[in-house]
Amino acid sequence: MAGFLLVALVAFYLLRPFLRRNPVPARFLGGVARIAGVRVRRIGDLPQGRAFFLANHVSWLDICVLASTTGCAFIAHDGLAAFGPLRWLCRLNDTVFVARADRGSVAAQVEQVRQALCETGALTLFPEATTGPGAPLLPFKSALVSALVPLPQNTAVVPVAIDYGRDMQDIAWVGEEPGVDNFLRVLARRRPFDATVSILPELVGPALSDRKTITRAARAAIETALTDPPQRVAL
């Protein structure tokens, strides 16, 4: 991974002056997933135009498999920014850091998210606000979904279900397990495993009425997809 990172950084800075949205971070994250033994599959087509993805959150691997299949940037809590090198790497993929605990700055954060969506073209929010066991889903938080009301022009709101199948519980980063321990535990697995990313139908009509209807509709769609997963097809 370290060697792959060095190669990716060289490619990133070579391409940076010529491209508005650099593809190297997504390729790098996809490579990290493969090195970790993940066989990534995507179901469903990506929308035309801008996309705001709402996804369930199970593991740090979610970022790798989502970036590799959608090319998206992410909204992350500012705790990740406390570690300088990690913050720097996240910034290379246009990560938006928000202070979830600072309720007084929600309005400013919402505007920050709207701006990032326009600049990146594809942005992912994990509404559970933390990693969970996969099933059942944790409650969805709706504060930052306010960035979608009113919905920016030419923007699709798309639920995404991430499913690790029978390995879901073993992959999940939950409880008091330190992040480094989970990272090493996943890398220590001796056999590859599947990650299916289901791009679900975009939300339309009454589901887009306000932030609460958006989060309810997205959660219901993701829960249904995880309970009754569609046929898996490889990219």
C-alpha positions in Angstrom: 0.0 0.0 0.0 2.8 2.4 0.8 4.5 1.8 -2.5 1.1 2.2 -4.3 0.6 5.5 -2.4 3.9 6.9 -3.6 3.1 6.1 -7.3 -0.4 7.5 -6.9 0.9 10.8 -5.4 3.3 11.3 -8.3 0.4 10.7 -10.8 -1.9 13.0 -8.8 0.5 16.0 -8.9 1.4 15.4 -12.6 -2.3 15.5 -13.6 -3.4 18.2 -11.1 -2.7 21.2 -13.4 -4.8 19.8 -16.2 -7.9 18.4 -14.6 -10.7 20.0 -12.5 -11.5 16.7 -10.8 -8.4 14.4 -10.5 -9.2 10.7 -11.0 -6.2 9.4 -9.2 -7.6 9.4 -5.6 -10.5 7.2 -6.7 -8.2 4.9 -8.5 -5.9 4.7 -5.5 -8.8 3.9 -3.1 -10.0 1.2 -5.5 -6.5 -0.2 -5.4 -6.5 -0.2 -1.6 -9.7 -2.2 -1.7 -8.1 -4.8 -4.0 -5.0 -5.0 -1.8 -7.2 -5.6 1.2 -8.8 -8.6 -0.7 -12.1 -6.9 -1.7 -13.8 -7.9 -4.9 -15.9 -4.8 -5.7 -19.1 -5.1 -7.6 -21.5 -2.4 -8.6 -25.2 -2.8 -9.4 -27.1 0.0 -11.1 -26.2 3.0 -13.3 -24.8 6.2 -12.1 -27.0 9.3 -12.7 -26.2 11.9 -15.3 -25.2 15.3 -13.8 -24.4 15.9 -10.2 -25.2 13.2 -7.6 -25.6 13.3 -3.8 -25.2 9.8 -2.5 -26.7 8.7 0.9 -25.0 5.4 2.0 -25.0 3.0 4.9 -21.7 2.9 6.8 -20.0 -0.3 7.9 -16.3 0.1 7.6 -13.4 2.3 6.5 -13.5 0.1 3.4 -16.8 1.8 2.4 -14.8 4.8 1.3 -12.6 2.7 -0.9 -15.4 0.8 -2.6 -17.6 3.9 -3.1 -14.8 6.0 -4.5 -13.8 3.3 -6.9 -17.4 2.7 -8.2 -18.7 6.3 -8.2 -15.7 8.6 -8.2 -17.2 10.6 -5.4 -15.8 12.8 -2.7 -17.0 12.4 0.9 -18.4 14.3 3.9 -16.4 13.4 7.1 -16.5 14.4 10.7 -13.6 16.7 11.8 -12.2 14.1 14.1 -10.4 12.6 11.1 -8.8 15.9 10.5 -7.0 15.8 13.8 -4.3 13.6 12.3 -2.3 15.8 9.9 -1.3 13.2 7.3 -4.8 11.7 7.2 -6.3 15.1 6.7 -3.9 15.8 3.9 -4.8 12.6 2.1 -8.5 13.2 2.6 -8.1 16.7 1.1 -6.6 15.2 -2.1 -10.0 13.6 -2.7 -11.9 16.9 -1.9 -13.2 15.6 1.5 -15.5 18.0 3.3 -14.9 18.1 7.0 -17.8 19.0 9.3 -18.1 19.4 13.1 -21.1 17.2 13.8 -21.1 18.1 17.5 -21.2 21.8 16.8 -24.9 22.3 16.3 -24.4 26.1 16.2 -22.5 25.9 12.9 -25.0 23.7 11.0 -26.1 26.5 8.7 -22.5 27.2 7.7 -21.8 23.5 7.2 -24.9 23.1 5.0 -23.6 25.9 2.8 -20.2 24.2 2.7 -21.8 20.9 1.6 -23.8 22.7 -1.2 -20.6 24.3 -2.5 -18.7 21.0 -2.4 -21.5 19.3 -4.3 -21.3 21.9 -7.1 -17.5 21.7 -7.2 -17.0 17.9 -7.1 -20.1 16.7 -9.0 -20.5 13.7 -6.8 -20.6 13.7 -3.0 -21.4 11.0 -0.4 -22.9 11.4 3.1 -23.1 8.6 5.6 -26.3 9.6 7.4 -25.7 7.1 10.2 -22.8 9.5 11.2 -20.7 6.5 12.4 -20.0 2.9 11.3 -22.5 0.3 12.3 -23.0 -3.5 12.1 -24.8 -3.2 8.8 -28.0 -4.8 10.0 -30.0 -3.3 11.4 -29.2 0.2 10.1 -28.6 2.9 12.7 -30.9 5.9 12.8 -30.2 8.4 10.0 -29.3 12.0 11.0 -30.8 14.6 8.7 -29.1 17.9 9.6 -26.7 18.0 6.7 -29.3 16.8 4.3 -30.7 20.3 4.5 -28.1 21.1 1.8 -30.5 19.4 -0.6 -33.4 21.7 0.2 -34.0 23.3 -2.2 -32.5 20.7 -4.5 -29.6 22.2 -6.6 -30.4 22.1 -10.3 -29.4 19.0 -12.2 -28.7 17.1 -9.0 -29.9 13.5 -8.2 -30.3 12.3 -4.7 -29.3 8.6 -4.7 -29.5 6.0 -1.9 -26.6 3.5 -2.0 -26.5 0.2 -0.3 -23.1 -1.3 0.6 -23.2 -5.0 1.3 -20.4 -7.3 2.4 -22.7 -10.3 2.4 -21.8 -13.0 4.9 -18.7 -11.1 5.9 -20.6 -8.0 7.0 -20.4 -8.6 10.7 -16.7 -9.5 10.5 -15.8 -6.4 8.5 -17.9 -4.0 10.5 -16.0 -1.5 12.6 -18.1 -1.2 15.8 -17.9 -0.8 19.5 -14.6 0.4 21.1 -12.3 -1.3 18.6 -9.5 1.2 17.6 -9.4 2.1 14.0 -5.8 0.8 13.5 -6.9 -2.5 15.0 -9.8 -2.9 12.6 -7.6 -1.9 9.7 -5.0 -4.6 10.6 -7.7 -7.2 11.3 -9.2 -6.7 7.9 -5.8 -6.9 6.2 -5.0 -10.0 8.0 -7.9 -12.0 6.5 -6.7 -14.9 4.5 -9.4 -15.1 1.8 -10.9 -12.4 -0.4 -14.4 -11.2 0.1 -17.1 -9.4 -1.9 -18.4 -5.8 -1.5 -21.5 -5.1 -3.5 -22.4 -1.4 -4.1 -26.1 -1.0 -5.2 -26.9 2.3 -6.8 -30.6 2.5 -6.0 -33.2 4.6 -7.9 -32.9 8.3 -7.3 -35.4 9.9 -5.0 -38.2 11.8 -6.6 -41.5 13.6 -5.8 -42.7 13.8 -2.2 -39.5 12.0 -1.0 -37.6 15.3 -1.7 -40.0 17.5 0.2 -37.6 18.2 3.1 -34.6 16.8 4.9 -36.6 14.3 7.0 -38.5 12.9 4.1 -35.2 12.5 2.2 -33.5 10.6 5.0 -36.6 8.4 5.7 -36.9 7.5 2.0 -33.2 6.8 1.6 -33.0 4.7 4.8 -36.1 2.6 3.7 -34.5 2.0 0.2 -31.2 1.0 1.6 -32.8 -1.3 4.2 -34.8 -3.0 1.5 -31.8 -3.5 -0.6 -29.8 -5.1 2.2 -32.7 -7.3 3.2 -33.4 -8.5 -0.3 -30.3 -7.8 -2.3 -30.6 -7.7 -6.1 -28.7 -10.1 -8.4 -25.0 -9.3 -8.2 -23.1 -8.5 -11.4 -19.4 -7.6 -11.7 -18.2 -4.3 -13.0 
